[in-house]
Amino acid sequence: QAQLVESGGGLVQPGGSLTLACTTSGRAFRSYAMGWFRQAPGKEREFVGTIKWSDGSAWYMPTMGGRFKISRDKAKNTAYLQMSNLKPEDTAIYYCAAAAEYIAITAQEYFDWGQGTQVTVSS
């Protein structure tokens, strides 16, 4: 089992940017994908995007509007979610998770999860 730890959340003003990190340990991720999800209060967990660990290919949910970018640093065992032009509706707990398949968009396809990090977009 892998341990995934998110960091970088916080309070940001509308229009601002924030970068989240997901540091992993305990499992070799060479053949896996890392996904990002978010969950706002009272709402379902929502898929944001995913990255293939081996070559860094990324895919995003079209509804994210092109404001998010996922990357990874293999040497640091860390995946990143760069968020820009943030809006109040982006307020949520953001989670990273590991899947065996690239472009896995449902939570059920992910087998290891981080504890989440809170992002609040407010003036």
RODO-2510 file (C-alpha; in nm, 4 decimals, decimal comma):
residues 123
     n   res          X          Y          Z
     1     q     0,0000     0,0000     0,0000
     2     a     0,1190     0,3496    -0,0793
     3     q     0,1059     0,6563     0,1361
     4     l    -0,0044     0,9735    -0,0360
     5     v     0,0185     1,3093     0,1374
     6     e    -0,1259     1,6269    -0,0116
     7     s    -0,0005     1,9712     0,0787
     8     g    -0,0240     2,3284    -0,0423
     9     g    -0,3872     2,4043     0,0266
    10     g    -0,5026     2,7287     0,1806
    11     l    -0,6993     3,0455     0,1325
    12     v    -0,6640     3,2299    -0,1978
    13     q    -0,8475     3,5235    -0,3502
    14     p    -1,0571     3,4847    -0,6640
    15     g    -0,8360     3,5055    -0,9691
    16     g    -0,5379     3,3785    -0,7754
    17     s    -0,3247     3,0710    -0,8196
    18     l    -0,2253     2,7803    -0,6009
    19     t    -0,0127     2,4698    -0,6456
    20     l    -0,0893     2,1506    -0,4581
    21     a     0,1605     1,8708    -0,4094
    22     c     0,1057     1,4996    -0,3581
    23     t     0,4056     1,3178    -0,2179
    24     t     0,4049     0,9411    -0,2384
    25     s     0,5885     0,6595    -0,0680
    26     g     0,5609     0,2874    -0,0207
    27     r     0,4818     0,1767    -0,3743
    28     a     0,6571     0,1921    -0,7094
    29     f     0,4447     0,4156    -0,9305
    30     r     0,6272     0,3475    -1,2540
    31     s     0,3259     0,1905    -1,4204
    32     y     0,0508     0,3806    -1,2475
    33     a    -0,1395     0,7021    -1,2876
    34     m    -0,1982     0,9724    -1,0310
    35     g    -0,5315     1,1438    -1,0294
    36     w    -0,6657     1,4535    -0,8608
    37     f    -1,0192     1,4807    -0,7288
    38     r    -1,2029     1,7437    -0,5330
    39     q    -1,5058     1,7439    -0,3103
    40     a    -1,7027     2,0518    -0,2159
    41     p    -1,9330     2,0524     0,0869
    42     g    -2,2524     1,8669     0,0132
    43     k    -2,1350     1,7549    -0,3307
    44     e    -2,0045     1,4382    -0,4897
    45     r    -1,6326     1,3816    -0,5278
    46     e    -1,5348     1,5245    -0,8672
    47     f    -1,2547     1,4112    -1,0961
    48     v    -1,0120     1,6876    -1,1957
    49     g    -0,7444     1,5171    -1,4029
    50     t    -0,4758     1,2523    -1,4125
    51     i    -0,1143     1,2019    -1,5085
    52     k     0,0634     0,8936    -1,6320
    53     w     0,3601     0,8495    -1,4047
    54     s     0,5857     0,6941    -1,6666
    55     d     0,5840     0,9682    -1,9303
    56     g     0,4003     1,2606    -1,7736
    57     s     0,1037     1,2561    -2,0114
    58     a    -0,1879     1,4390    -1,8519
    59     w    -0,5601     1,4406    -1,9171
    60     y    -0,8170     1,6727    -1,7679
    61     m    -1,1879     1,6736    -1,7191
    62     p    -1,3138     1,9216    -1,9817
    63     t    -1,5326     2,0927    -1,7251
    64     m    -1,2190     2,2173    -1,5445
    65     g    -1,1930     2,4852    -1,8095
    66     g    -0,8231     2,4558    -1,8835
    67     r    -0,7235     2,6305    -1,5627
    68     f    -0,5547     2,3308    -1,4047
    69     k    -0,2264     2,1656    -1,4900
    70     i    -0,0932     1,8389    -1,3526
    71     s     0,2748     1,7517    -1,3504
    72     r     0,5048     1,5168    -1,1644
    73     d     0,8628     1,4995    -1,0455
    74     k     0,9709     1,1379    -1,0525
    75     a     1,2849     1,2036    -0,8501
    76     k     1,0768     1,3515    -0,5692
    77     n     0,7902     1,1011    -0,6017
    78     t     0,5612     1,4008    -0,6126
    79     a     0,2709     1,5003    -0,8327
    80     y     0,1509     1,8580    -0,8608
    81     l    -0,1759     2,0299    -0,9373
    82     q    -0,1279     2,3876    -1,0539
    83     m    -0,4470     2,5885    -1,0370
    84     s    -0,4907     2,9325    -1,1866
    85     n    -0,7668     3,1922    -1,2170
    86     l    -0,9332     3,0310    -0,9181
    87     k    -1,3025     3,0884    -0,8560
    88     p    -1,5114     3,0551    -0,5412
    89     e    -1,6672     2,7410    -0,6886
    90     d    -1,3226     2,5797    -0,6829
    91     t    -1,3463     2,5725    -0,3037
    92     a    -1,3183     2,2088    -0,1995
    93     i    -1,1012     1,9463    -0,0396
    94     y    -0,8548     1,8269    -0,3015
    95     y    -0,7362     1,4675    -0,3033
    96     c    -0,4722     1,2794    -0,4940
    97     a    -0,5068     0,9101    -0,5621
    98     a    -0,3323     0,6277    -0,7457
    99     a    -0,4850     0,4135    -1,0192
   100     a    -0,3626     0,1264    -1,2294
   101     e    -0,5012     0,2752    -1,5484
   102     y    -0,4441     0,6099    -1,7140
   103     i    -0,7558     0,8238    -1,7622
   104     a    -0,9424     0,6574    -1,4802
   105     i    -1,2154     0,9094    -1,4016
   106     t    -1,4194     0,7382    -1,1324
   107     a    -1,3162     0,7210    -0,7685
   108     q    -1,3743     0,3456    -0,7681
   109     e    -1,0817     0,2986    -1,0058
   110     y    -0,8357     0,4415    -0,7527
   111     f    -0,6881     0,2243    -0,4824
   112     d    -0,4739     0,4575    -0,2707
   113     w    -0,5846     0,7993    -0,1490
   114     g    -0,4369     1,0904     0,0359
   115     q    -0,6100     1,2570     0,3252
   116     g    -0,6936     1,5699     0,1254
   117     t    -0,6021     1,9353     0,1498
   118     q    -0,8490     2,2224     0,1819
   119     v    -0,8584     2,4934    -0,0827
   120     t    -1,0744     2,7958    -0,0112
   121     v    -1,1264     3,0655    -0,2733
   122     s    -1,2693     3,3754    -0,1151
   123     s    -1,2135     3,7474    -0,0946
***
